[in-house]
Each structure stands twice: as C-alpha cells, then as structure tokens.
Amino acid sequence: MIQLKGLFADSKWYTKTALLLGIPFFLMLMSSVICVLVSLVMGVDLQASSTSSLLWIQAVQSILTFIGGGWLYVYLISKQPVRYLNLHHCGSIWLYLLAMTGMMVLSPMVSITALWNDGIQLPESLQIIEQHLRSLEDAANDITLQMMQGEGLGSTIVALVVMALIPAIGEEFLFRGGMQKGIENKTGNAHLAVWVTAFVFSFIHFQFYGFIPRFILGVVLGYFYLYGKSIWIPIWAHFVNNASAVLTYRLFYQHTEETNLSTMGMPTDVDNVILFCIAGLSLLLYITTMLIFVFVAGNRKSQ
C-alpha cells in the first residue's frame, strides 16, 4: 500500500509547484461536478441563483478546492503536515488581539486603494478589454451581494461561516501554509515568499479592479504568518476581514443602494489631500501595530 503522507517530500520544486496548482484545480472541477449531481438528485435549480443555492455552492467549492486542496498538497509534500502548517502552535492571545487591531487599522487605507484601483481607466484602444474586466467585476460583486442577503441571526451565522470562516481557513492553508512556506523553503527568502504569494493570491481571484487592496491584504496576512509562527494567526485575521465586510453590509447597507463592496461606506468625492492624510495616518498606526506584533512574537520565541 502506497504511503501518501510525504510521498513527494523529496521531489523537485517544479513537481511540487505542479501539485500546488494541479490539486486545487482538479478539486475545483470535482466540486463543480458534485454540485451539479447533487442539484439534479435534489431537484435544485442552480440557474435560479437563490441565496441558499449560491451559499451551498460556495461552501462546497471552498471546502474542496481550498481546505481540501491546501491540506492534500501539504500532506503529499511533507512527512509532518501539521508541523509544516504550524497547526500545532496556536500563539498567544495577544497575537490574535494585535492581528485583529491591525486589520481594523489597515481598513481605511485598503478602502482608499480600492477607490483608486476602481478608478483606473485603460487607454481608449483597450476599451473592449476594460469593459470585459468591469463586467466580470460587476458579476462577482453581484454574486457576493446576493450571498450576503438575508435576515435574522441564523442566516447571518450561515453567511459568516460560508463567506468568512471557510475561505479564511482554506485560502490560508493553500496560500500561506502551502505556497508561501514552499517559496521560503526553496529560496531562503521569507520576504520574497510573502510578496510573491500575495501577488498570486490577488491574481487568482481574477478581479483586476480589486487587485491592489487584495494584494495588500495578502502581504499583511503573509507577515502575520511569518512572524506569528502559526497558521491560525492569518486565519483569524482573514476571518476578521471577511466577517467585517459581511456584518457591515448586513447591518448598514443591505437595504440601501450601496452596490460596490470594495468601496462600501467610502466617500467618493473627498478631496485627495484628505484621502492621503487618512491613508498616511492609517499606515502609521498599522506600522506601530506591526512593530508591537513582531516584538511580542520575538519575545515568545526567545522564551
């Protein structure tokens, strides 16, 4: 019987890269097939695009593609997958509080970059491409808004699990735990691993007009993993980010004309000087938070 754990532990980097890309892609296709088959058996019309069906599809695809894909990849390339992902180390409660604070402090700056990113216009010769990109962006935004609809505590909990918790665990397993750790092991450069992984993390969402804020989020999560020494830290930070968006929309914007999640609640006519002041203050506060984060993590490591 073939021992799957660590089967590719001694393989070349290109073999591991092929696994990292191939496993989630295969599981994504498999999850799509499962959703279609189950919908046929249960008589669910996937074309109806109801909130419940969209949430169900999102949950199945996220669990299989990201959680399953990330775990299977690490399981195949490491003889100690739990240690490889740093699942055994939870970290101090202070790290979780600092990570949550960091996400909140960073939020205004990320929102401003989202406004700037959303306002990018391609040259006139590329207008067809821009229209296509914006149509994809609008479609993704509309689907996300549809999944966030609902009333009551029960539907809010379901939305938080499907749109915040599952993606946080899965994407951190795959990107920070799998890709970032793999690049760091190969190159010996932890900072390069953080930035390359953040780029891929943002690119893989295929949303050009949300690339920059998502890239910044990827960098932040990468450094949480690097200095926190535990995959649970970026998972928590990722969850806080996603859950904040879900709760903010549910509480304040569900019954308004607000339609753009990336710039939700942001003023669009504020003078650029004020925007840069807000961004600068947010960045300053965030750097301070990160320095405290590194200091606490360093002290814990030395003990």
C-alpha positions in Angstrom: 0.0 0.0 0.0 1.4 3.4 -1.0 2.1 5.8 1.9 0.6 9.1 0.7 2.0 11.2 3.6 5.2 12.9 2.4 5.1 11.0 -0.9 6.6 14.0 -2.8 8.6 15.3 0.1 11.9 14.8 -1.8 10.6 15.9 -5.2 12.0 18.8 -7.2 10.5 22.2 -6.8 8.7 22.1 -10.2 7.0 18.9 -9.2 5.7 20.5 -6.0 4.6 23.6 -8.0 2.7 21.4 -10.4 1.0 19.7 -7.4 0.2 23.1 -5.8 -1.5 24.3 -9.0 -3.0 21.0 -10.1 -4.6 19.7 -6.9 -6.8 22.7 -6.3 -7.7 22.9 -10.0 -8.7 19.3 -10.0 -10.7 19.6 -6.8 -12.4 22.7 -8.1 -13.6 20.8 -11.2 -14.7 17.9 -9.0 -16.6 20.2 -6.7 -18.5 21.7 -9.7 -19.4 18.1 -10.8 -20.6 17.3 -7.3 -22.8 20.5 -7.1 -24.4 19.6 -10.5 -25.0 16.0 -9.5 -26.5 16.9 -6.1 -28.7 19.6 -7.6 -30.0 17.1 -10.1 -30.8 14.5 -7.4 -32.4 17.1 -5.1 -34.2 18.9 -7.9 -32.4 22.2 -7.2 -32.3 24.8 -10.0 -28.8 26.2 -10.0 -29.8 28.7 -12.6 -32.2 30.3 -10.1 -29.2 31.9 -8.3 -31.1 32.0 -5.0 -29.1 33.0 -1.9 -29.3 29.5 -0.4 -28.1 27.7 -3.6 -25.2 30.2 -4.0 -24.1 29.7 -0.4 -24.3 26.0 -0.8 -22.2 26.0 -4.0 -19.7 28.4 -2.4 -19.3 26.2 0.7 -18.7 23.0 -1.3 -16.2 24.6 -3.7 -14.3 26.4 -0.9 -14.1 23.3 1.3 -12.9 21.0 -1.5 -10.8 23.5 -3.5 -9.0 25.4 -0.8 -9.3 23.5 2.5 -9.1 20.1 0.8 -6.6 21.2 -1.8 -4.3 23.0 0.7 -4.3 20.1 3.2 -3.8 17.4 0.5 -0.9 19.4 -1.0 0.9 19.7 2.3 0.1 16.1 3.2 1.8 14.9 0.0 4.9 17.1 0.2 5.6 16.9 4.0 6.0 13.9 6.3 4.8 16.2 9.2 1.9 18.2 7.6 0.7 19.5 11.0 4.1 21.0 11.8 4.6 22.1 8.2 1.5 24.3 8.5 2.3 25.3 12.1 -1.1 24.0 13.2 0.4 22.7 16.4 1.3 26.2 17.6 -1.6 28.4 18.4 0.2 31.5 19.6 -0.5 34.0 22.4 -3.9 35.6 22.8 -2.1 38.9 22.4 -1.1 38.0 18.8 -4.8 37.5 17.9 -5.7 40.8 19.5 -2.9 42.6 17.6 -3.9 40.9 14.4 -7.5 42.0 14.8 -6.3 45.5 15.6 -4.0 45.5 12.6 -6.9 44.6 10.3 -9.1 47.3 11.6 -6.4 50.0 11.4 -5.5 48.9 7.9 -9.1 49.0 6.7 -9.2 52.8 5.8 -6.0 52.6 3.7 -7.2 49.4 1.9 -10.5 51.1 1.1 -8.7 54.1 -0.4 -6.6 51.9 -2.6 -9.8 50.2 -3.6 -11.2 53.5 -4.7 -8.1 54.3 -6.6 -7.9 50.8 -8.2 -11.6 51.0 -9.1 -11.0 54.3 -10.9 -8.2 53.0 -13.2 -9.1 53.5 -16.8 -7.3 51.7 -19.6 -6.3 53.5 -22.8 -9.0 54.1 -25.4 -7.5 51.3 -27.6 -8.1 48.8 -24.8 -11.7 49.8 -24.0 -13.1 46.4 -25.0 -10.8 44.8 -22.5 -11.8 47.3 -19.8 -15.5 46.7 -20.4 -14.9 42.9 -20.2 -12.9 43.3 -17.0 -15.6 45.5 -15.4 -18.3 43.2 -16.4 -16.5 40.3 -14.7 -16.0 42.6 -11.6 -19.7 43.5 -11.6 -20.8 39.9 -11.9 -18.5 38.8 -9.0 -19.8 41.8 -6.9 -23.4 40.9 -7.6 -23.0 37.3 -6.7 -21.3 38.3 -3.4 -24.1 40.7 -2.6 -26.6 38.0 -3.3 -24.9 35.6 -0.9 -24.9 38.3 1.8 -28.7 38.8 1.6 -30.9 37.6 4.4 -32.4 38.4 7.7 -32.1 37.0 11.2 -29.3 35.5 13.4 -29.4 32.1 11.7 -28.8 33.4 8.2 -26.1 35.8 9.4 -24.3 32.8 11.1 -24.5 30.8 7.8 -23.2 33.8 5.8 -20.3 34.2 8.3 -19.4 30.5 8.1 -19.6 30.3 4.3 -18.2 33.7 3.4 -15.7 34.3 6.2 -14.7 31.2 8.1 -14.4 28.6 5.3 -12.5 30.9 2.9 -10.2 32.1 5.7 -9.2 28.5 6.6 -8.9 27.3 3.1 -7.1 30.2 1.5 -4.6 30.4 4.3 -3.9 26.6 4.1 -3.3 26.9 0.4 -1.5 30.2 0.0 0.3 31.0 3.3 0.7 27.4 4.5 1.4 25.9 1.1 2.7 28.4 -1.3 4.5 30.9 1.0 6.1 28.2 3.0 7.2 26.4 -0.2 8.7 29.5 -1.7 10.5 30.4 1.5 12.0 26.8 1.7 13.1 27.0 -1.9 14.6 30.5 -2.0 15.5 31.0 1.7 14.0 34.5 1.4 10.9 34.8 3.6 10.1 38.4 2.4 10.1 37.3 -1.2 7.8 34.5 -0.3 5.4 36.9 1.3 5.2 39.3 -1.7 5.1 36.6 -4.4 2.4 34.7 -2.6 0.4 37.9 -2.1 0.6 38.6 -5.8 -0.6 35.2 -6.7 -3.3 35.3 -4.0 -4.7 38.5 -5.5 -4.3 37.5 -9.1 -6.0 34.1 -8.7 -9.3 35.9 -7.8 -9.3 37.3 -11.4 -10.6 40.7 -10.3 -8.4 43.4 -11.8 -10.3 46.3 -10.2 -9.8 44.7 -6.8 -6.3 43.6 -7.3 -4.4 46.2 -5.3 -6.4 46.1 -2.0 -6.4 42.3 -2.1 -2.7 42.3 -2.8 -2.1 44.5 0.3 -4.3 42.1 2.3 -2.2 39.2 1.1 1.0 40.9 2.2 -0.4 41.6 5.6 -1.6 38.0 6.1 1.8 36.8 4.9 3.6 38.7 7.6 1.2 37.6 10.2 2.1 34.0 9.3 5.8 34.8 9.1 6.1 36.5 12.5 3.2 34.8 14.2 4.7 31.3 13.6 1.2 29.8 13.4 -1.2 29.4 10.5 -4.0 30.2 13.0 -2.9 33.9 13.2 -3.5 34.7 9.5 -6.7 32.6 9.5 -8.0 34.7 12.3 -7.0 38.0 10.6 -8.5 36.8 7.3 -11.8 35.8 9.1 -11.9 39.2 10.8 -11.5 41.0 7.4 -14.2 38.9 5.7 -16.6 38.9 8.7 -16.3 42.7 9.0 -17.5 43.1 5.4 -20.4 40.7 5.9 -21.6 42.3 9.1 -21.1 45.8 7.8 -23.2 45.1 4.8 -25.9 43.2 6.8 -26.2 46.0 9.4 -25.9 49.1 7.3 -26.1 48.6 3.6 -28.4 45.7 2.9 -31.4 47.9 2.3 -29.6 50.8 0.6 -28.5 51.4 -2.9 -24.9 50.6 -2.0 -23.7 48.0 -4.5 -19.9 48.1 -4.6 -18.4 46.0 -1.7 -14.8 47.1 -2.3 -15.7 50.8 -1.6 -18.6 50.2 0.7 -19.1 53.2 3.0 -16.3 55.2 1.5 -16.9 58.8 0.3 -16.2 59.2 -3.4 -16.0 63.0 -3.5 -13.5 63.7 -0.7 -10.5 65.8 -1.6 -7.4 63.8 -2.4 -5.4 65.6 0.3 -7.8 64.4 2.9 -7.7 60.9 1.5 -3.9 60.8 1.6 -4.0 62.1 5.2 -6.3 59.3 6.2 -4.2 56.8 4.4 -1.0 58.1 6.0 -2.5 58.0 9.5 -3.8 54.5 8.9 -0.4 53.4 7.6 1.4 55.0 10.6 -0.9 53.3 13.1 -0.6 50.0 11.3 3.2 50.1 11.3 3.1 50.7 15.0 0.8 47.7 15.4 3.1 45.5 13.4 6.2 46.6 15.4 4.4 45.5 18.6 3.3 42.3 16.8 6.9 41.5 15.9 8.2 42.4 19.4 5.6 40.1 21.1 6.3 37.3 18.7 10.0 37.7 19.1 9.8 37.6 22.9 7.7 34.5 22.8 10.2 32.8 20.5 13.1 33.6 22.9 11.3 32.2 25.9 
